[in-house]
Amino acid sequence: MDNGIVAYKCPSCGAPLTYSAATLDFACDYCGSHFTKETLDAPLEGHTEKISAEEAELYEKQKKFGEENMLYLCPGCGAAVITDSELSASAECAYCHSAVVLSGRLAGQYRPDKIIPFTKTREDAVRQFKEWISTKKFFMAKGFGSDEAISKLQGIYIPFWLADCSVEGRMYAVGTNTVSSIRRGDYIISTEAKYEIAREGSVIYQGVPADASSSADDALMDSIEPFDYTQMVDFDLSYLSGHSAQRYDVGKDMVFPRINSRVLEATEAVFRDSVGKYGKLNVGNKSFGINNINWQHVMLPLWFMSYKYKDKMYYYAMNGQTGKFGGMIPVNKGKLFLFTVGIPFLCALIVSLLFGFLGGWV
């Protein structure tokens, strides 16, 4: 249907153009060209085309996302943080606590498709953090659980790629069970039954996650999974109110090997489970391949804290939806040495002196 809406295309490469509030012109995110409206309104063949109502709505949403949010870059670790326009210039990086620097408006392409809003409050996060460290205080480095450190705990939306896909596979194996076993003199004679096994089929996956931030620690992000993706809603700017959000800087092509590895490993486990139990299972030929991939760019909620101790950063994170948490504490090496080496050595010395004294006395 012709709705009369026109989307500008880059005269240089044909990619969509996005209006930049920072430079007050139209920018191409692919070739880096910039054009004024007057230039684009000139009769250049092929630089505009009619678009559908759905495409027009997405274009307007992306434009609004870029206009109403700012991009701040951390000079310390390079993290790119999305914030609303009300953020003061004294903002701080959640990862390394350096003062972030205003970079400009965001390109609309970074607008997420979906978001899971926070359901855990800051009070929930603080309470759970204190409970976590309460059993570790003896070995914990001084200052990690201080009020000043806890004040750094903040809510942040982390970008993730979610992949819906299917994996086709086949597997051939030989299962062996011991049927009987008898002893004859010095020998044990066993009778075994062997079964040839073939499996072929497909496994469908929905919402396989991989974080899309180079600043986020992959192992830490994995430790707070899973999220309940049934609670995802369409992205709206209002959810960012009171929180910051990291812009993705890891593309789909970069996280694909991680996604691929996870689903292939899970699929082989499904195939192995399907054959039942055998005394021995020897897998021969097997092949698995991922296909039909659909991607979503989503924002997932996180309560996050970082702490620098002796030039090393330590991170704590809590799932802002479920409350599951993970992290590492900075350890006081002096106390650790005392407990693991010093005290046992002292006990051994006392025992040795005691036996020496008793032996001499007897």
Phi, psi and omega in degrees: 000134178277110180258004176080002181272137181241131176254133180283138175245149181292124178297338183277315186234353178085000180283160178297146177258146178241134178288130180256116178289340181286319182254358178058039175209185181261129185244145174259120181284351184264313181251354175082007181285155177232142183219143174276163180296323180299320180295318182288332179284348178292155184287070176265119186298129171085004184267356173230157176207155177288141179232162182284169178297322179295317179294323179294320179295317178296320179300317180293322179295317179295321179296317180295320179300317180291325183283328186263359179233154181244158177247124177245136179247136179272122179288344182278310184238355176086004180299140178252114187248130176270131176220164175282171187291349183274352182296135181285164181288352182264022181297158186234142179289134181289339186272316185233001176068018173283155176289127181277157186243131178297125181257328181141192180285158179272149170281142184297342182295343181273002178293127180290160174276317185224167177209146170254114182291156175297137169241344176262130182276171176298323178299320176299316183294317180296314181299316182292324177297316180296322177295323181294317184276348185299329181268003184239008189297329183298317183268348187288139177296142182300132176105339184297323181259016182288162178300325179296319179292317181295333179295342179280349180296125183216155178274131181216141175268125180259135179285137177228151166259131173249131181246124167264130184201174173228153179235122175266140181203163173215149182212136176240136183210167175236121177258139183234131174235143175276121183274315180209160179209123180230153179258134174230099182066236180272006185243150172245121181256122181246142175250127183243147174248130181246141183233129174276131186237134176229134177228138177212136181170194181223152177236132181258133180240143176230130175069046174282120190264153168207128182293147186250027180238127178288341180280334182280139178282121185300317182296322179293318179296321178296326186291339182258005174286160004265164168260155176268099186286350176290344180267006177292145176231164176300139183296137175218142183301333184297334181291340180280351182300125180084358180226164172252172181215139180274136175282140179290140174228011175239114186281172180301321182295331182280330179269350182304315180302325179290316177298314182301315180298319182294315185284327178292319178296318179293322181293318178298322178296322178296316180296318180295319180296331185287344185274352182086190184256133175230158176300319176221143176228115179252112181275128178262246180288140176207147177209134180223140180218136181271141177206178179052053183272129171239133185251147169228138174262117185231160175249128181243141189277140183216134166264123194228140176217138175238152183216129181262126180222116180051054174065018176232139180268137176241141187236145173230137180219144175231132176300118184286358178252314186256338182090357177293140186225166177202164179162178177229144178256145173287130186260137173284105187294331178296314178293321179297318179296317180300318185285320186270335183238310187298309183294313177301322179295318180296318178298317180296321179295318180296315179299317180297315179294322181296314179293324177296318179295314180295321180296319179291325182289322179291000000 
